[in-house]
Amino acid sequence: MFENLQDRLGSILNGLTGRGALSEADVSAALREVRRALLEADVALDVVRSFTDRVREKAVGAEILKSIKPGQMVVKIVHDELIEMLGGEGVGIDLHAPAPVVVMMVGLQGSGKTTTSAKIAHRLSTREKKKVLMASLDTRRPAAQEQLRQLGAQANIDTLPVISGQSPTDIAARAVQAAKLGGHDVVILDTAGRTHIDEPLMVEMADIKKRSNPHEILLVADSLTGQDAVNLARSFDERVGITGLVLTRMDGDGRGGAALSMRAVTGKPIKLIGVGEKMSELEEFHPRRIADRILGMGDIVSLVERASENIDAEKAAAMAAKMAKGKFDLDDLADQLRQMQKMGGMGGIMGMMPGMAGIKDKMAAAGLDDKLFGRQIAIIQSMTKAERTNPDLLKHSRKKRIAAGSGTDAAAINKLLKMHRQMADMMKMMGGKGKGGMMKQMMGGLAGKMGLGGGMGGMGGGMPDLSNIDPRQLEALQKQAEAAGLGKPGGGMPGLGGLPGGLSGLGGAKLPGLGGGFPGLPGLPKKK
């Protein structure tokens, strides 16, 4: 969503950081470009004006102009003001009220209320172990109540039985009563929407609010609707009184202006963002992390969180044991590719790694997109078990059969096998003897650079157990990463050499399948 804005702001701010001294004219020229970039991203005009005024006020002063690296200071000011514009601190759903806590979902038709209701219920039941009841108050849209019932069955969440002929206000009262009798912690009311705001809709919302006394009223808005979403939020807040916002389709290719404007215009926090179609693809909105992504600083904490949710701990342990023995077959490669797909694919992972934003475009230009993973998994699935375990069996006739089965050609199979051979060689070196293997040395070095000490979760220099890290530890990890230079635009990961221009001059050992150098592994011998 923020890719265009990220590119524009990145180039503007990089022009400032490279200079030894900044004049007031330099700052003004840069802010004109920032203003233009924000307006092109569909941010509300009054929000842009106040943002640039605050940045100028802080940036144009003797204290800044005399500093050693004034450009870096301007970047920091822009970063801090972006966080402020997005809401400062992240705010989650407030459940501090007598059970059952009533959460009322409001919004226009087609914004994703029903799906978001189910996602929130799934999140509360799996993460916070709450017993949730969902009720559909949408008596107008055909099969709306059936849709919520099916989503509830899919996510194993209780839904209120449908009684035909009941009004939305009666259904709301019955849902609260049923939640009390059923011992539910939370009841989510999925209200009806319209194609546009009208008086009957607002009257209905006010009546439902009066009957159910909700603790949270969440406005669900489609982030692709741009500035109209801001007007929508203002109207709902004036008539019903919303407590927070949920933005859907944040994985889309919109310009991101609504997300940047809504908090500033309404004063209401963005609590959650929908980042995909799946039940699990709903994230808390953290202003600092979004600001980091917009300015190309990466988002280590969200990457770690995503990994802890998607990586199977048992499979990871089995993989570590295999690596220690230097074994790595095609089934293991397929597992690795699936894990990357779950974590958002190559683009999703690269976008969250500091200093890697510029690499994504170069990888896409080289044909290294996420469709490649699907093709490679299809090739592996077209092999027999013996072939996956022992790729040396693959001669011309077998490759012909696999190509026909996977809809690819022999060249694609050869590329996959080459990638596997290189990864297998790397695994042998990483799991090799002496000082606990190269992987432990690498991770121990990274831990040292980030000030985490040698232990890192009691794994002797390995990565910490992601499933047991609490949010405070994650925030500490982010701060330590920033202190180590991981969170600076163009700063790159330790050992990457900064990567200011993307993939140029990476050197070092090969990253299998990418044909370039693998940053951060400078000491691997070249293949003879």
N, C-alpha and C positions, 0 to 999 in steps of 0.2 A: 504493500500500500504506500509506503513512504519512500520508495526507491528513487523517484524523480526528484523529490525534495532533498533526499540524502545526497544525490549527485550534485545538485545545484549548490547547496550549502557547503558541501565538501570542497568543491573547487573554489568557492569564494573565500572560505576560511583558510584553505591551504595557501592561497595567495598572500594572506596576512602573516601567517606563521613563518614564512620564509624570509621576512624582512628583519633587518637589524633594529630599525626604529620606525615608529609610526607617527605621522602627523595627524592633525584633526581632519584634514582633507582626505587622508587615506581611510580613516574610520568612516567618514561620511559617505565616501564612494562605496565602501563595502556594505554599509547599511542600506544604501539605495538598492544594491543588488539583492540583499537579504529580503528587503521589503517586496521587491518584484517577485522573488522566488516564492515567498509566502502567499502573495496574491494569486500567482499562477497555480498554487496548490489549493486554491479555493478557501483560504482562511478569511474570515470576516474582516472587512476593512478596519473597523474600529479596534479589533483585536490586534491587527498588524501595526496600526498606528501606536497604540500604547506599548506594544512590545519593543518596537524600534526606538521609541522615545526613552524607555527605561534603559535599554542597552547603551544608547548614546550618552545618557546622563552619567552612567557608571564608567563608560570607556574613555570619554574625553575628559581627562583630568591629569594634573601634574604627576600624581602617584602612578598612573598607568604608563604615561609617556616616558617616565624615567626608569621604568623597570627594565630588566635585562632582556626579556623576551616579551615585548608588549603584545605581539600577535597571539601568543599562547594565552595571555591574560584576556584578550577579547574573546577568544574561543571559550574560555571558562565562563565569562559573563553571559555569552549567548546560551551556553549550556544551562547555566543556573536559571536564566530567564525562561528558557523553554520548559524546564521542570516546573517553574512557578506557574506558567501559563496552563500547563497540563494538570495542575492541582497540587503540587508539592509532594504530599505523601499519598501512597495508595490506600484506598478505603474499601474494605470488603463488605459483604452482606452482614448487616447487624442482626444478630439473633439473641441479643440480650433483652429478653422480654419473657413474660410468663408463657409457657406452652399452652396451646399451639401458637407459634409465631406465624402471623398471617403475612404472606408476601403477595402483593397484587401486581400483576404484569399488565402494562398498558402500552398502547401504540397503534399505528395505522395498520390496515390490512396488508399482508405481504412483507412485513418487516422481519418476520421470523419469531413472533411471540411464542407460538406453540412449541416449536423446536427448542427455543431458548429455555422455556419453562422446564422441559424434560431434561435439558442439559444441566440446569441449576439443581434440579432434584437429584440427578445422578451424582453431581459433584458433592452435594451435601451428604448424601447417603454413603458414598464411598470414602470421601476424605474426612468428613466430620462425624461419621457414624450416626447421622440423624435419621429418625423415622419420618418419612415425608409422605404427604397425601397431596395429589394433584386433582384439580377440578376444573373442567372446561365450562366457562360461562358464555361461550359463543354459540348462541342458538340460531344465528342467522346464516353463517357459512355452512354449506352442505358438508356433512361428515367431519366437522371440526372436532366434535366430541369423540368420535370414533378414532380420529387421528391421535388425539392425546391418549386414548386408552391403549392404542397399539404401541405408542412410544413408551408408555408406562410398562407394558408387558415386556418390551424389548430391554428396558433398563432395570426391570424388576422393582418398579416403584408402584405403590398403591394409587389407584385412581377412583374417584367418586362414581358410583353407579349412576347411569343416566336414567332420569325419569322424564319422559316426554311431556311437553306442555308447561314445564316450570319456567318462570321468568329468571333472568340472570341474577336478580337480587335474592330470590328465593333459593337458587342454587348456592349462592355465596353463603347464606345463613346456614343451609343444610351442611355445606362442606366444613364450616367451622365447628358445628355441633358434632359431626361425624368424626372429626379429628380429635375432639375432646374425648369422645367415647372410645375411640380406637387407640388412644395413648400415643398419638402422633406428636412429634416435636415441631414440625413445620407444615403449614398448608399453603400451597401455591395456587393462586387463582388466575387462570388464563382467561382474560376478558376478551370481548369481541372488538374488532377494529372496523374502520371504514376506509374507503379509498381516499377520503380527505376529512379534515376536521369539520364537524357540523354540530349544531346545538343538541340534537337528540343523543349523540355519542357522549357529549360532556355531561348531560343530565344523567345518563345511565351510569357513567363512571362515578359521579358524585353520590348517587343512590347506593351503589355497591360499596363505596368507601364508608358510607354511614352505617350500613348493615353489618359489614365484616370487621370494621375498625382495624385496618392493616397497619402493621408496624413498619413495613417497607413498601413503597410504591415505586416500582422500577419501570422506567420508560425504555422500551426496546426500539432502537432506531437503526435503520439501514445506513451504514457509513458511506455507501456509494451515492446517496441522494444529495450530498453536498450541503449547500447553505440552507436548503429547505428543511433539513433535519434540525437546524438551530431554531428556526421559527416554530417548528413542531414542538420542540422541547419547551420553548417559552410559553406556548399556548397551553400545553398540558399542565405546566407548573402553575400558571395563573389560575386555572380552573379546578385542578384536582390536587395539586401540591405534591410533586414527585420528590423522592428522597435520593434517587440516584439514576444513572444511565447505564444501559447495556448496549454496546455497539456491535452489530452483526456484520458479517462479510468483511472483516478486517484483512482477510487473505486475498481480497479482490484487487483489481488494478485501478481503483479510484485514487484520487490525488491526496486524500488524507485530511483535507481542510476541515471537514465536519468534526473529526476527532480533536483537532487542535482548537477549534472555536467553541465547541459546546460547553466545555468546562468554564471557559473564560466568560462566555455570554450568560449562562444560566446560574453559575455559582454552585451547581450540583456536581458531585463527584462522578466520574466514570468508574463504575465498580467492576465491570466484567467486559471482556471482548470475545466475540466468536471468531475463531481463526480457522474454521473448517466445518465440514458436514458431520463428522463423527461425534458421538456423544461426549467423548473425552476432550474434544477440541473447543474448550471454553477456558479462557485464562483470566486471572486477575489483572487489572490494569495498574501497572506501576509507572508513574510519571518519569521517574529517573531512568528506568530501563528503556522506555520509549524514546526519551531524549537521547540516550546513548546510541540507540539504533539510528535515529535520524542524523546524528552527527558522525556516524560511521565508527563509533567507539566499541561496537560489539555489545553483547549482552551475555556475559559468562554465566550469571546466576540463572537466567531463564534456560540457557542451554543445559546446565547441570540439572535443573528441575525436570526438563523434558526428558533427559537421559534417565533420571531416576524413575520416571513414570513408565518409560517404554522399554528399558533394557531388562531382560529376564535375568535375574541374579544367578539362577542355577546354570543357565546357558553360558553366562559370562564366566562363572567359576570353571565350568568344563572346558571352555575355550582357553582360559589361563593355564589349566593343567596340560592341555595339548601343546600350547605354545612353549611351556617349560620343556617338553620333550622334543620340540622342533617339528611338530606335526601340524599340517594345515591342508585339508582336502577340499574338494569343490563344494561339499555340503556346508563346510564352515564358511566358505566364501559367500554362498547363497544366504546364510544366516546373517553375515555382516551387511550384505546389501539390503536385506529386509529391515534390519535395525535402522539403517540410514534412512530408508523410506519412511519408517514410523516417526523418526525425529524431524521430518520435514524435508527430506531429500538433501541433495548437495547444496542447493541454493539456500534452504532454510538454515542449514548448519553453518555455511560460510557467512551468511548474513549476521549471525550471532557471535562470530569470532572476531576479536579486535583486529583491525588492520586488514581484514580479508575482504571487505566490501568490494574493492576494485577487481578482485580476482574473479568474481562470479561472471561478469560480462565476458571476460577472456575465455573462461571455461565454456560458456554457452556458445561463443563464436567457434570454438574448437569442436563443437558437437558433443560436449560432455554434459548433457542435461539429464534430468531424472528419468526420461524415457529409456535411457541407456541401461539403467538398473533393471527395469522391467524386461528388456530384451535379454540381458545376461541371465536373469533368473529363469526365463523361459528356456534358454539354451541348456542350463544345468538340469532343469526338470525333464528335459527330453532325453537325458542320459539314463543308462541303467545304473543300479547301485554300484556295481563293480567298476563302471567307468568313472563315477563320481569319486570313488575311493582311490582309484589308480588311473589318473589321466593318461599315463603312458600307453594305455590300451587303445587310445583313439588314433586309429589309422584312417586312411582316405575313405574307405567304405562306411565306416562308423560315422565319420564327420558328415558324410552325405545324408545318412539317415537322420542324424540330429538336426541338420539344417532344415530338412523337410518337415520335421516334427515341430520345430520352433519358429518356422517362417523366416529364417535368416539365411545366411550363406556361410561358406567355409571361411571366408576372411574374418567374419565376426567371431566364429568359433576359435580361430587361431589367436585373435586379439585377447579373447577371454582366457585362453590357456597361457598366453604370455603373461597376462596380468596375474594369474594364479601362481605361475612359477616365481615371479618376482616377489609376490607377497609371501610365498612359502619360504623363499630364501631369507627375506627380512625377518620372518617369524623365527627361523632357526637362529639368526644372530641375536634377536631380542631375547630368546629363551635360552641362549647359550650359557655355558658355565663361566665362572669367574666373576666375582663381585656381584653375584645375584642376577646376572643377565642384563642386557642392554636396556630393556624396557624399564627395569627397576632403577637403573642409573639415570635414565632420562627423566622419569617421574620424580625421582629424588631430587634431581637438579632443578626441575620446575618448582617443586615444593620449596626448595631452598630460596629460589628467586622470589617466591611469593611470601616468604616469611612463615611458612607453615611447618618448618622443621622437618626432620627426616622421617618421622613416623607416619604422618598423614593417615590417620584413622587406623593405626596399628597394623598397617600392611607392609611395613619395612621399606618405605620409599615408594610404594605403589599408590594408585589413586585411592581416595577415601571411599568408604561404602556409601554410595549416593543415596540409598534408600533410607539411611538413618540420619541424614543431615537435616537439621531443623532450619526454618527460615532465617533465624538470627545468624546461624553459622554461614548460610549462603550469602547474606548481606556482608558479613565479615570477609568472606572469600572475594566478593566483588571489590571491596575496598582495598584488600591486599593486592588484588590483580592490578588495580589502578595505580597503587603505590609502586608496583614493580614495572610500570610503564605499559601494562596491557591495555589500559583504557584510554589511550591518547589517540587522536585521529592520526592514522598513518604510522602509529607506533609499532603495531605488529605484535606477534607472540614472541616470547623469548627465543632467541636463536634464529629468528626469521630475517633478521637484517633490515627491519623496518618496512619493507614491501611498499614503498610509496607509490610505485607505478604498476602494481599488479604482479604479473608473473615474471617480469624481466629479471634475469640474473639470479635465479634461485640457487643454482649450483647444488652440490651435495648429492646424496643418493637419490635414486629414482622413486617417484611415487607411482606405484604400479598402475598402468592403464592411462596415466595422464601424460606420459611422454616428457615431463619436465622434471625439475629437481624437487625433492621433498624437503621443505624447509625444516630446520631444527634437527636434522640427522647428519651433521657434517662429517662424521668420522667413518661412514660405511665404505668398505672397499668397493671399487667398481667391478662389475662382472667381466670375466675374461672371455 
